[in-house]
């Protein structure tokens, strides 16, 4: 039996002062979709809100990729994001998406296998997704027909494969954005 890993949440600390909600422009507030009842908007969101137009475009795209109904199952999207975040060295995103995967699957087996460096213990579908996420994140141009064939052999159809590519790819961008704008540290 494999040891179970329990990941504690991390805080993300920005290098640029986040937009203060009390000083935000109407455009920034609209982009953040802040309502009078909102108690907390993350520092990451408030940092990105310095450029409300870009933040709004990013949020619409992110939500369309990660939360759309149909296509690739949500835990598989989270596994793709986790694989990309591990390769890209984004501890914050890796922890967030590892915890989300465990929450959605009601199991920490996959997350434990990855954090204990035992990917060989993954089932065929999870292994194919994780392998592809790593390969696509290291050198995207080296992904081949064999990579797609491995996903198909694991039971994925073309729509699911495209959804997975989107999930992995957006984290190639998101991870790099988080690195430049701040850093992760343990929750105090």
N, C-alpha and C positions, 0 to 999 in steps of 0.2 A: 504494500500500500504506500502510495506517495504522500509525502508531507504536504500539508496544506499551507498556502501562503495567504496571509491577510494583509492587504496593502492599506496603509493609513493614507488619508488624503494629504495632499500637499497644498500649500499656498503659492500663488504666483505673485511675485513682487515686481512691479513695473519700474523701469529706469526713467520713464517720462511721467510726470505727474498726471494722473487720470483727470478727466473732466469732472468737476464737482457738479453734482446734480443741481444744486442751488444756483449755479452760474452757467448752466448749459443753455445753449441757444435753442430756439424752437426746433430747428432742423436736427440738432443733436438729440433732443428729447424724442422727437418723432422717430429718428433712426433707431434709438434704443428701445422704442415702444414702451416708454416709461409711463405708467399711470399714477395718479395720486395715491393709489393703494400700494404701490411697489415699495418694499422695505429696503431691498438691497439689489444693486446692479453690480456685477463683478468689476474688479479693477481692470481686468482685460477688456471688457466691453467698454468701460469708461475711457480707457486708453485709446482704443480703436475709434471711439466716437469723436476724437479730434478732427477726423475727416469723415463727417456723417455720410456723405455720398458713397464713399468706398465701403464704409462699414455696412451700410444698408445693402449694397450689392453683394458683399461677402456673406451677410446673414441669409439673404434670400437663396444664394447658391448653396451655402452650407446646409440649410434646412432642407432644400430640395434633394440634396445628395444623401444626407444622413437620416432624414425622418419621413421620406415619402412613403406612401402606402404602396404595397405591391412590390414585385421584383425581389431583390435579395433580402433575406430575413435580417432583421435588425441586429441580432447577435453576430451574424457574419460580417455586417458592415463594421461593427465595433471591433471584431477580430482583425479586419483589414487595417483599421485605424491604429490599433494596438501594434501590429507588426510594423507598420510604417513609422510609428512614433519611437519604437525601440531602435530601429535602424538609424533614425535621424537623431537619436540621443535626446529626445524631448521627454524628460522624466515626468513632467507635469501631465502632458497629454497621455503618456503611457499609463500612468496611474488612473487617470480619469476613465479611460476607455477599458482598462482591465477591470476596474470596479463595475463599470456599466455592463460589460460582458457577463461577469459573474452574477450581477443582479438580474439580468434578463434571462439567463440560463438557469438561474437558481443553483449554480454550482461554481466552485472555484477550481475545478480540475484543470481546465485549459490554461487558466492564468497561472496556476501553480506550476504546471509543466513548463511554461515559458520562462517564468521567473527563476525556476530551479534548473534552467538550461537542459530540459529533457523533452525537446520537441518530438523526439521519436515515439513518445507515449501518446501523442495525439491520434485521434481517429482520422480516417482517410480524408474526410471533407475539411476538418479543421487544419490538418497538415497541409493540404493543397492550398487553402486560403492563406495560411501563415507563410508558407514557402513563397507563394506568388507575391504577397505583400512585401516580403524582404527583398525578393529579386527586383521587383518594380521600383522599390525605394533606393536600392544601391545604385543601379544603372538602368534607368527605364528603357533605354534604347536596346538593351540586351534581352528584353523579353521576346520570346519566340512563339511559334506555333506549338511547340512542345509544352510551353507553360499553359497555353489555352487548352490543349488536349488534356493536361493533367487536371484542370478544373472541370472539364467536361466528364472525365473519367470518375470524378468525385461526385457527379450528379448535377452539376450546374448547367443551366441553359444560357443562351446568349444574353438575355436581359440581365440575369444575375451576374454574369461575368462583366458586363458593362457597368453595372451598379458597383461591383467590387473595384473595378479600375477607378471609378470616380471617387469612391471612399478613400482608397489608398492615395490617389493623386492629390486630393484636397489637403491631405495631411502632409504631403511633401511641402506644400506651401504653408499651411498653418503652423507646422512645427518650426519652420525657419522664421516665420513672423514672430512667434512667441520667444524664440532665442534672442532675437535682436531687440525686442521691446522689454524684456525682463528676464527673471530667473525664478526657479522653483525652490522652495525650502519647506521643511517640515512644518505642519500646523503647530502653533504654540498654544 
